[in-house]
Amino acid sequence: MHAGLMFAGIFYYRARAFCNLIENTSHYGHKELQHLVSALALLYSEANRLTLCDLDEENDEQQPPSVKETEREVIVNRITAALHQDYYRVVDPLNIYESPAPTMSQISDDLTDIWQELTIGLRLWEQGNARERRLAQWHWAFSFSFHWGLHAENAITYMHHTLARMH
């Protein structure tokens, strides 16, 4: 098995575990939040090992499966009901020429966007053939680099501070 696909296989199990937590948890006490931040940290670590694999022309034309807006709303509502929503984050900590201004974010947006990107890849992966699995690997790696990786970073920070205040 190619190393990239092996890492994608490991990532699949981390993604499935994270999505199961998001889909099946309706209350986030200390224990549940610890499980969620641990699952997200492991997922983030494994995502760093994913590579943008080459796709054949047929895959370039293929549209990945989508997540229905109603599915997304269920997740947003579940998280909104369970966690304090708003928090501040720094948009660009590497901009040394001006003070980074904090902006308001919502944890439900972070966790739902992560869940959505992972779910698209999971649906591809679970189709079971090599072509869809390469597309899932590519989707996870690309969306991590350009979308959900920052959401994960912000969500981990949010959960770290929330857990510290629960002690």
N, C-alpha and C positions, 0 to 999 in steps of 0.2 A: 504494500500500500504506500502511496506517495505520502511524504511527511506532511504536506499541506492538508491533504484529505484526512490524515490521522488526527491532526490538531483540530480540524473542523468536526470530526467525530466526537472528540472530547468536549469541544465547545457546545455541540448539540445537547449533550447531557446537562451541561451547566445552564444553557438557555432554557431547556425544558423545566428544570428545577425552579429557576427564577419565575418563569411564566406560571407554573403551577402555584407558587406562593402568591403571586399577584391575583390570579384568578380565583383562589380558594380562601383567601384571608379577608375577613370582614372587620376584624378588630386588631389594632396594633398596640398591644401592650409592650412591656420591656422585652419579653422573650420573643415575641413575633417580630419586633423591630430588629433584634439581634440576628435572628435567622435571615431576615430580608437583607440587611446590610452585609452579612457574611456571604450570602448568595450573590449579591451584586458585586462585591469585591472579587470573588472568585471568577465571576463572569468577565469582569474587566481585565483581570490578569490573563485569562485564556484568550480574550479578544486580541490582546497584544501579540499573540502568536499566530493569528490568522494572516494569510497572505491573499493578495488579489490574484487569483489564478487566471490563466488564460481561458477565455470562453470562445467557443466556435461561433461562426456567423449565425447559426441557427439560434443559439442562446442569446446572441445580441439582440435578436428581434423579439424574443419571447418576453412577454409581460409577466412579472411575478404575481402571484396571487395577492389579492388585496384583503385588507381588513375592513369589514363593513362598519359604517359610522355607528350603527346600533351596538356592535361589539365594543367599540371604543368607548361609547357613552357608559356602558355597564362598568367598565374598568375605572373610568374617571369618577363616576358616582361612588363606587366602592371605596376608592382611595380618599375622595373628598370627605366622605362620612367618617373615616377612621383617623385621619391625620390633620393637624393644623396645616393650613394651605400655604400661606405666604411666607416667604423668606427673602433675604437679600443675598445677592451674589455679585462677584466682581466679573465684569464681562471680559476684559483682556488684561490679565495680570502681568503680561510681558511688555505692555506699552509703557516704557520708562520715561516718555517725554511729557506725559501728563498724568495727574493722579487718577487712578482707576475709580470711576464712579460706580457705586453699587446700584444695581437695578433690582426691581422686584420680580420674583419668580414664584412658581407654584409647584409644589412637590407632585401634585397629581399630573401636571403636564410632563414633568421629568419621567416619572415612572410609567405613565401611559405611552409616551413616545418610545421608551426603551422596549416595553412590552410589544408594541405594534411592530417595530423593526425586527425584533426577534421572532415574532409570530409569523411574519412573512417568510423568513428563512426556514422556520420549523415546518411550515406547510410544504415548502419545496423539498426539504430533506426527507420528510416522511412519505413522499411519493416513491422513494426507494431506488430510483435508478441513478446511475453515475452522472448523467447530464444535469439533472435537477440538483443533485448534491453539490456539484461544482458551482452551479448558479447560487445555491444557498450560501456556500462558502464565500463567493464573491460578494453577495448582498450583505452578509454579516460584516465582512472586512470593510467594505466601502462605507456602509452606513455607520459603522463604529468610528471610522476616521473622520467622517464629515457630518455626523448628526448625533447619534445616541451616546457616543463616548463622553461628550461634554455634559449631557444630561446625567450620565452615570456619575461623573466626577461631582457634580453639584448635589445629586441625591445622596451620595456617600457622605459628603460634608454635612448636609442637612441632618441625616440620621445620626451621625456621630454627635453632633451638638444636641440633638433631641435626647439621645440615650444618656448623655452626660447630665442633662437636667433632670432625668428620671431618678437618679441616685439620691 
